[in-house]
């Protein structure tokens, strides 16, 4: 660390003083400022002279004197500078790999949105007392908020061609990135199990009545479900693995092919319900059963739960945007989320409300609805649609992030395929049939609960990328474990980011403990905080990270320049 105790002449400018100060100590600029073996977009230092003002703009790091702020183009065009990335699955995408245009991004969202959980979301809000339009509006509002997070976190993926685990290194550190990526991976494993269980239920419906009424369909208390239902779950679990065997290329092809099929089947379901119920008059006549205070008490937890539904993708969306042709393509393509989610939510509410007219009672679970629809051929077609929707959602949303996290954890052992296989195994360990035992446990324990973990991670990463680093990263250092690397921090961990993550999670813990009945009662404030877990934890972590980063930066600048300078 360079220190100075000399007095510079009165009237000397600050720039001149810094020059004199450096000359006095025969100072040499660190390699990170003078080397030209950098990412080609780091042009600020290659084509501009090093001036004191420029020097003072560079960020300070606990292990290196300076971290340059690069000037980068929107899309990297060369990746030959990247060294020691450990695995080809995590290397920045090459220009020839950047083929995802906005229509393909939109098709990706069709495959993600069309599924049983999304179908059930707005319908469950109507069941809780909201009017049909209130349920749909809640879902659309939540997805509009999620869209902002998706675009913000998707930007570095497109700009630098990097995946979520690599992007996390810029804020949490080379080794600290394992914390957010593994937390995201665990949530993905849980979701993988849930989606697979739903498809297994659809397969169960196709079995002969003699088998469904046999002793194998009796629930085993220690297992929590019946051997027959568990076998259907495992059968789909095995079949589904084939879709990830070819890696990201296979996933992209699956999403592109399945999207129009899912749209066709969804429209078929909507038309069927409209014809059988004699129109949507019954749905349109459904009014809210809630008072004004009751509505708002339900609205905010429901908004949080719906944001949490895609909070997982809002973190690891760089895994997909790294293949986008441009920022324009990734932004326009992602506008498909609120549009398609709103449309599919309308289908869910319309069909659910029509079942009250068709069958005399509301059937909100689409799997149960299949047992009441038409003959065997109709059932087969409907179940095919559910299975296809489950695979497209499950593979893209719940396999990619955990697989990449495991590759990031141990690149020498894990490949994308091995990571996907372990994700599937952990999905069984989550016992999804218990998570889906009630809508209360699914929506307000599972969805809201994990939002308290994912929200702070996103808050830290967005704050770091947009406000601390001003969207400029040194790609080479993201793959370097050298102590002099820009993102090595303290032993490979950015303790500021870890501290902000913990601070963001802490206020939500009392409300979560009450929800899972580990404590009987907590103050009302903590209940409200838990109901708004994603918002509160995200902003607390983000502002905490900004405050700590600015404070530490000022201290390091002051320490380097010396008390008299």
LODO-572201 format. One record per residue (C-alpha): x negated, y, z; residue number from 1; residue in one letter. Coordinates in steps of 0.1 Angstrom, whole numbers. Example, Ala and Ser with C-alpha at 12.3 -4.5 7.8 and 13.67 -1.06 7.14 Angstrom:
! LODO-572201
px py pz i aa
-123 -45 78 1 A
-137 -11 71 2 S
END
This chain:
! LODO-572201
px py pz i aa
0 0 0 1 X
-15 34 -10 2 X
-15 60 17 3 X
-28 96 16 4 X
-36 121 43 5 X
-51 148 21 6 X
-36 183 18 7 X
-28 195 -17 8 X
-31 232 -25 9 X
-1 255 -19 10 X
18 262 -51 11 X
8 229 -68 12 X
37 211 -84 13 X
48 177 -72 14 X
38 160 -104 15 X
3 175 -102 16 X
1 165 -66 17 X
10 129 -74 18 X
-16 129 -102 19 X
-43 143 -78 20 X
-32 118 -52 21 X
-37 88 -76 22 X
-70 101 -90 23 X
-82 106 -54 24 X
-78 69 -48 25 X
-90 58 -83 26 X
-56 42 -86 27 X
-48 17 -114 28 X
-13 11 -125 29 X
-1 -24 -118 30 X
2 -49 -147 31 X
40 -47 -145 32 X
37 -11 -159 33 X
9 -15 -184 34 X
14 -50 -199 35 X
30 -53 -234 36 X
37 -90 -230 37 X
72 -82 -219 38 X
107 -86 -233 39 X
108 -65 -265 40 X
136 -45 -251 41 X
114 -31 -224 42 X
103 -2 -245 43 X
103 26 -221 44 X
68 19 -209 45 X
55 8 -243 46 X
63 40 -261 47 X
64 66 -234 48 X
34 79 -214 49 X
33 71 -177 50 X
41 103 -159 51 X
45 110 -122 52 X
83 115 -127 53 X
86 82 -145 54 X
65 66 -118 55 X
88 78 -91 56 X
118 65 -109 57 X
106 29 -106 58 X
121 7 -79 59 X
100 -5 -50 60 X
98 -41 -41 61 X
85 -58 -9 62 X
58 -77 -28 63 X
50 -55 -58 64 X
44 -17 -60 65 X
68 -11 -89 66 X
96 -27 -108 67 X
101 -9 -141 68 X
134 3 -154 69 X
136 -9 -190 70 X
154 6 -218 71 X
172 -23 -236 72 X
193 -28 -266 73 X
227 -44 -264 74 X
215 -77 -277 75 X
181 -93 -272 76 X
167 -105 -305 77 X
136 -125 -293 78 X
131 -149 -265 79 X
95 -159 -271 80 X
84 -140 -240 81 X
103 -163 -216 82 X
80 -187 -198 83 X
84 -214 -172 84 X
122 -214 -174 85 X
123 -250 -162 86 X
151 -261 -184 87 X
164 -254 -219 88 X
199 -252 -204 89 X
190 -220 -186 90 X
168 -203 -212 91 X
183 -171 -228 92 X
203 -179 -258 93 X
186 -174 -292 94 X
202 -151 -319 95 X
213 -181 -339 96 X
232 -193 -308 97 X
252 -161 -304 98 X
281 -171 -326 99 X
311 -165 -303 100 X
333 -138 -319 101 X
363 -123 -301 102 X
389 -146 -316 103 X
369 -176 -302 104 X
367 -159 -268 105 X
405 -154 -269 106 X
410 -191 -278 107 X
388 -200 -249 108 X
413 -182 -226 109 X
443 -200 -241 110 X
426 -233 -232 111 X
419 -220 -197 112 X
453 -204 -190 113 X
476 -232 -202 114 X
477 -256 -173 115 X
498 -269 -145 116 X
484 -246 -117 117 X
490 -214 -138 118 X
525 -227 -147 119 X
532 -231 -110 120 X
519 -197 -98 121 X
547 -173 -107 122 X
574 -200 -101 123 X
562 -204 -65 124 X
565 -166 -60 125 X
601 -168 -72 126 X
607 -197 -48 127 X
594 -175 -20 128 X
621 -149 -28 129 X
607 -126 -55 130 X
628 -117 -85 131 X
616 -133 -118 132 X
601 -100 -131 133 X
584 -93 -97 134 X
567 -127 -99 135 X
554 -122 -134 136 X
543 -86 -126 137 X
523 -98 -96 138 X
505 -124 -118 139 X
498 -98 -146 140 X
486 -72 -121 141 X
462 -97 -105 142 X
448 -107 -139 143 X
443 -71 -149 144 X
421 -66 -118 145 X
403 -99 -126 146 X
397 -87 -162 147 X
377 -57 -149 148 X
355 -81 -129 149 X
351 -104 -159 150 X
340 -76 -182 151 X
316 -62 -156 152 X
299 -96 -149 153 X
301 -107 -185 154 X
280 -77 -197 155 X
245 -91 -187 156 X
253 -125 -203 157 X
258 -108 -236 158 X
231 -83 -233 159 X
203 -106 -222 160 X
217 -141 -232 161 X
214 -153 -196 162 X
236 -176 -176 163 X
252 -170 -142 164 X
224 -187 -121 165 X
198 -166 -139 166 X
218 -134 -135 167 X
221 -141 -97 168 X
183 -141 -94 169 X
182 -104 -102 170 X
202 -95 -70 171 X
197 -125 -46 172 X
161 -134 -56 173 X
145 -163 -75 174 X
153 -187 -47 175 X
181 -168 -30 176 X
202 -173 -62 177 X
208 -208 -50 178 X
232 -194 -23 179 X
258 -178 -46 180 X
254 -205 -73 181 X
259 -234 -49 182 X
289 -217 -32 183 X
304 -212 -67 184 X
296 -248 -75 185 X
314 -262 -45 186 X
345 -243 -53 187 X
343 -256 -89 188 X
340 -292 -76 189 X
371 -287 -55 190 X
390 -274 -85 191 X
377 -302 -107 192 X
392 -327 -83 193 X
425 -308 -81 194 X
430 -306 -119 195 X
420 -343 -123 196 X
445 -353 -97 197 X
473 -334 -115 198 X
465 -352 -147 199 X
464 -385 -128 200 X
500 -378 -116 201 X
510 -374 -152 202 X
496 -408 -161 203 X
514 -423 -131 204 X
547 -413 -147 205 X
540 -435 -178 206 X
537 -467 -157 207 X
566 -492 -156 208 X
590 -489 -128 209 X
581 -523 -115 210 X
545 -512 -109 211 X
555 -478 -95 212 X
578 -496 -69 213 X
553 -522 -60 214 X
533 -524 -27 215 X
504 -506 -45 216 X
524 -474 -45 217 X
526 -474 -7 218 X
505 -446 9 219 X
475 -457 29 220 X
471 -434 60 221 X
433 -435 60 222 X
432 -426 22 223 X
460 -401 23 224 X
476 -415 -9 225 X
486 -447 -25 226 X
461 -471 -42 227 X
481 -468 -75 228 X
480 -430 -75 229 X
443 -431 -67 230 X
437 -455 -96 231 X
455 -432 -120 232 X
433 -404 -107 233 X
401 -424 -113 234 X
412 -435 -147 235 X
415 -399 -159 236 X
384 -390 -140 237 X
364 -414 -162 238 X
380 -404 -195 239 X
375 -367 -188 240 X
337 -372 -185 241 X
335 -379 -222 242 X
344 -343 -230 243 X
313 -329 -212 244 X
288 -355 -225 245 X
277 -332 -254 246 X
272 -302 -233 247 X
283 -266 -241 248 X
287 -273 -278 249 X
312 -301 -272 250 X
331 -279 -247 251 X
334 -250 -272 252 X
347 -273 -300 253 X
372 -288 -276 254 X
386 -254 -266 255 X
388 -242 -302 256 X
407 -273 -314 257 X
430 -276 -284 258 X
442 -240 -283 259 X
467 -241 -312 260 X
480 -275 -300 261 X
487 -261 -265 262 X
504 -230 -279 263 X
527 -253 -300 264 X
536 -275 -270 265 X
542 -246 -248 266 X
566 -230 -273 267 X
583 -264 -276 268 X
589 -265 -239 269 X
603 -230 -238 270 X
626 -237 -267 271 X
638 -269 -251 272 X
647 -251 -218 273 X
664 -223 -236 274 X
686 -246 -257 275 X
695 -269 -228 276 X
703 -241 -204 277 X
722 -220 -229 278 X
697 -191 -229 279 X
678 -173 -202 280 X
708 -156 -186 281 X
703 -176 -153 282 X
667 -165 -150 283 X
675 -128 -158 284 X
702 -129 -131 285 X
678 -140 -104 286 X
674 -110 -80 287 X
649 -106 -52 288 X
659 -121 -19 289 X
634 -99 0 290 X
637 -66 17 291 X
613 -39 8 292 X
590 -46 38 293 X
592 -84 32 294 X
583 -79 -5 295 X
551 -59 3 296 X
541 -83 31 297 X
543 -111 4 298 X
529 -91 -25 299 X
494 -84 -13 300 X
485 -119 -2 301 X
501 -132 -34 302 X
480 -107 -54 303 X
449 -119 -37 304 X
458 -155 -43 305 X
463 -148 -80 306 X
430 -129 -83 307 X
413 -158 -65 308 X
427 -181 -92 309 X
402 -167 -117 310 X
376 -153 -92 311 X
355 -184 -100 312 X
353 -175 -137 313 X
348 -138 -128 314 X
314 -149 -113 315 X
301 -173 -139 316 X
316 -157 -170 317 X
279 -150 -182 318 X
278 -188 -189 319 X
301 -181 -218 320 X
294 -144 -227 321 X
258 -153 -234 322 X
270 -169 -266 323 X
290 -138 -276 324 X
279 -119 -307 325 X
282 -85 -291 326 X
297 -66 -261 327 X
327 -57 -283 328 X
334 -94 -289 329 X
332 -104 -252 330 X
354 -74 -241 331 X
381 -78 -267 332 X
381 -116 -264 333 X
386 -113 -226 334 X
416 -91 -230 335 X
433 -124 -238 336 X
434 -133 -200 337 X
462 -109 -188 338 X
480 -113 -222 339 X
481 -151 -222 340 X
485 -154 -185 341 X
515 -131 -186 342 X
530 -150 -215 343 X
524 -184 -199 344 X
537 -172 -166 345 X
569 -161 -183 346 X
572 -197 -197 347 X
567 -211 -162 348 X
594 -189 -147 349 X
618 -194 -175 350 X
616 -231 -176 351 X
616 -234 -138 352 X
648 -212 -135 353 X
665 -231 -163 354 X
661 -264 -145 355 X
686 -252 -119 356 X
712 -250 -147 357 X
701 -282 -165 358 X
697 -305 -135 359 X
716 -287 -108 360 X
684 -280 -87 361 X
651 -261 -92 362 X
621 -282 -103 363 X
591 -260 -100 364 X
565 -288 -104 365 X
560 -296 -142 366 X
549 -331 -133 367 X
582 -338 -116 368 X
600 -321 -145 369 X
585 -347 -169 370 X
603 -374 -150 371 X
636 -358 -160 372 X
629 -349 -197 373 X
642 -371 -225 374 X
630 -406 -235 375 X
597 -424 -235 376 X
584 -406 -267 377 X
592 -372 -253 378 X
574 -381 -221 379 X
543 -393 -239 380 X
542 -360 -259 381 X
546 -339 -228 382 X
521 -359 -208 383 X
496 -355 -237 384 X
501 -318 -235 385 X
495 -318 -197 386 X
464 -339 -201 387 X
450 -318 -229 388 X
457 -286 -209 389 X
440 -301 -178 390 X
409 -311 -197 391 X
404 -278 -214 392 X
409 -259 -182 393 X
389 -283 -160 394 X
359 -286 -183 395 X
354 -249 -191 396 X
363 -235 -157 397 X
351 -261 -132 398 X
322 -280 -148 399 X
300 -254 -165 400 X
292 -234 -133 401 X
284 -263 -110 402 X
264 -281 -137 403 X
243 -249 -143 404 X
239 -244 -106 405 X
224 -278 -102 406 X
201 -273 -131 407 X
190 -241 -115 408 X
185 -259 -82 409 X
162 -286 -97 410 X
154 -280 -134 411 X
130 -309 -135 412 X
157 -335 -126 413 X
191 -321 -135 414 X
203 -316 -171 415 X
237 -301 -179 416 X
251 -336 -183 417 X
237 -349 -150 418 X
250 -318 -132 419 X
285 -324 -147 420 X
285 -360 -135 421 X
276 -350 -99 422 X
303 -323 -101 423 X
329 -350 -109 424 X
317 -372 -80 425 X
319 -343 -55 426 X
354 -336 -69 427 X
365 -370 -55 428 X
350 -362 -21 429 X
372 -330 -18 430 X
403 -353 -17 431 X
425 -330 -39 432 X
457 -349 -29 433 X
453 -334 6 434 X
447 -298 -8 435 X
479 -302 -29 436 X
500 -315 0 437 X
520 -282 0 438 X
521 -249 -18 439 X
511 -232 15 440 X
479 -251 18 441 X
471 -247 -19 442 X
479 -209 -23 443 X
472 -194 11 444 X
445 -217 24 445 X
426 -228 -6 446 X
429 -199 -30 447 X
428 -170 -5 448 X
402 -188 17 449 X
376 -192 -10 450 X
381 -157 -23 451 X
364 -145 9 452 X
332 -163 -3 453 X
333 -154 -40 454 X
344 -118 -36 455 X
312 -107 -16 456 X
290 -124 -42 457 X
305 -105 -70 458 X
304 -72 -50 459 X
266 -76 -44 460 X
259 -86 -80 461 X
279 -58 -96 462 X
265 -32 -72 463 X
229 -43 -79 464 X
233 -45 -117 465 X
252 -13 -123 466 X
241 11 -95 467 X
206 -1 -85 468 X
192 -15 -117 469 X
214 6 -141 470 X
220 -25 -163 471 X
182 -30 -170 472 X
166 -63 -162 473 X
131 -78 -169 474 X
141 -111 -184 475 X
106 -126 -181 476 X
106 -121 -143 477 X
140 -137 -140 478 X
121 -170 -149 479 X
90 -163 -128 480 X
84 -176 -93 481 X
52 -155 -90 482 X
51 -135 -58 483 X
43 -104 -80 484 X
75 -109 -100 485 X
102 -82 -99 486 X
128 -105 -83 487 X
107 -124 -58 488 X
115 -100 -30 489 X
106 -117 4 490 X
96 -153 -3 491 X
120 -155 -32 492 X
150 -142 -12 493 X
165 -107 -13 494 X
174 -105 24 495 X
195 -73 17 496 X
218 -93 -6 497 X
221 -121 19 498 X
229 -98 47 499 X
255 -79 26 500 X
271 -113 17 501 X
274 -123 54 502 X
288 -89 64 503 X
314 -92 37 504 X
326 -127 48 505 X
326 -121 86 506 X
358 -100 89 507 X
378 -127 71 508 X
368 -156 93 509 X
393 -150 122 510 X
423 -149 98 511 X
411 -181 81 512 X
407 -199 114 513 X
442 -190 123 514 X
455 -202 88 515 X
439 -236 92 516 X
451 -238 128 517 X
417 -239 145 518 X
428 -210 166 519 X
464 -204 178 520 X
466 -166 173 521 X
444 -137 163 522 X
451 -99 163 523 X
474 -87 135 524 X
445 -67 119 525 X
426 -99 111 526 X
458 -115 96 527 X
461 -85 73 528 X
424 -87 64 529 X
427 -123 55 530 X
458 -116 33 531 X
436 -92 13 532 X
404 -112 16 533 X
391 -107 -19 534 X
395 -69 -20 535 X
381 -63 15 536 X
352 -87 13 537 X
342 -75 -21 538 X
341 -38 -13 539 X
325 -43 21 540 X
297 -64 7 541 X
292 -41 -23 542 X
290 -9 -3 543 X
268 -26 24 544 X
244 -37 -3 545 X
242 -2 -19 546 X
237 14 15 547 X
209 -9 26 548 X
192 -8 -8 549 X
191 30 -9 550 X
179 32 27 551 X
151 7 22 552 X
140 23 -11 553 X
137 57 5 554 X
116 42 33 555 X
92 25 8 556 X
89 57 -13 557 X
81 77 19 558 X
56 51 31 559 X
39 50 -3 560 X
36 88 -8 561 X
25 95 27 562 X
40 119 52 563 X
23 150 38 564 X
32 143 2 565 X
END
